[in-house]
Amino acid sequence: MLFMYARQVIGGAHCDYKRWRPVGSSMNWLFAIIPITDFDLEYGPFLVSPGSHKLASVIDPHSQVWDLNPPNANHLAAFIDPELKAGDLLLANQHTWHKAPAGTASRDRCGVFNKYCAANAPPAAGYYPYHPVVLDALSDAGKRLIPICLDQPITTTRLLVDRPSSQESRFLLLHNGEGNRWQLPGGQGWEETELVGWDVGSRVGSLQSLIETQLGVSTPWVSYIEDDEQENGICRIYGYTDHDRTFEGLKNNNGSRYDWFTREQLHQMLGENDPICRSIRIWQKEDIVRGKGKACHQSKRQFD
C-alpha cells in the first residue's frame, strides 16, 4: 500500500499513473479519496470521467515488464460530479481521469488521498521508504498495508541488467578492483532535486546517471526489484531487460572489468544467499507484475 495525506490543488484533466513516482508507478493500484470538506463549488468539485481507465491498455501482457499504449484524451467520456461530501469514500482505478471544473483553479479542496498498490505489483520507481515508527503507530490489522520500513537511509542504487537469449539469461557485473569483488553497476545514489515529498525513494534518475558515467549507456527505463540492507545503508536495486542490446559494446569509463554471467555461474561464484542472486530470483518471479520506471526529468515524456 502506498499512501499520502494531501491538500490537492485543482488542476487540469489527468490520471495519476506516473512512471517516476513511488506513489503512482505500480501497474495495479487503487485510488481512494475521503473528502475532509465538501467537494462543492466553494472548495472545488472533483470531476471524474467514467470508464476513462479503459483508455490505457497493456501492449504485451505476456512480457516480463509491462508497457502501456498512450491514452487518447479525445476519447474521454464527459466528466461528471460525484458530489462528494465530507466523510464520503470514492474508489477509482489508477487510470481514471479526473479534473476540476473551469473557474475553480484558485481554490483548494482538502482530503485524504490513499493509494493502494497490489502486493504483486511493486511501484516501478520503488516503494516510498516508510520509517518503522509509522508501522508502530498502526494497529495489527493496519500493519499489513505498509509494504516496507527502512530504519536506514537509501545510500546506494544498483542495476541488474538481464540479457535474455534463446537458452538462458546472462547478467552484467562489474569487478571492483579495490574490493576485489564482482558487483552490479551503480553506486552512491541521490534524490532528484525536483521531487516532491511523496516522491522520496525514487532513485531512477541517479541510477541512470551512474550507468551512463560508468558504462556510457543510456537506459530508457528501469524497474524496482528490492532493497538490500548493507553496512552503510540501504541499496535500492532496479532491473532492466536488455532485449535491444543496449549494453552492447560497453565503454570502460572507470577502469573496471565487466563480464556477463548466467544465474548458475553466479550461484557457484557468489553463493545462493548473495544479494545479487536473491535479486535475480525476485526479478525472474513470474507472478510479479512490473512496469517501466522513469526519472523525474523524463516526466514530460510519460509515454515514448
Buried (B, 14 or more C-beta within 10 A) or exposed (E): BBBBEBEBEBEEBEBBBBBBBBBBBBBBBBBBBBBBBBBBEEBBBBBBBBEBBEBBEBEEEEEBBBBBEEBEEEEBEEBEEBEBEBEBEBEBBBBBBBBBBEEBEEEEBBBBBBBBBEEEBBBBBBBBBBEEEEBEEEEEEEEEEBBBBBEBEBBBBBBBBBBEEEEEBBBBBBEBEEEEEBBBBBBEBBBBEEBEEBBBBBBBBBBBBBBBBBBEBEBEBBBBBBBBEEEEBBBBBBBBBBEEEBBEEBEEEBEBEBEBBBBEBBBEEBEEEBBBBBBBEBBEEEEBBBBBBBBBBBEEEBEE
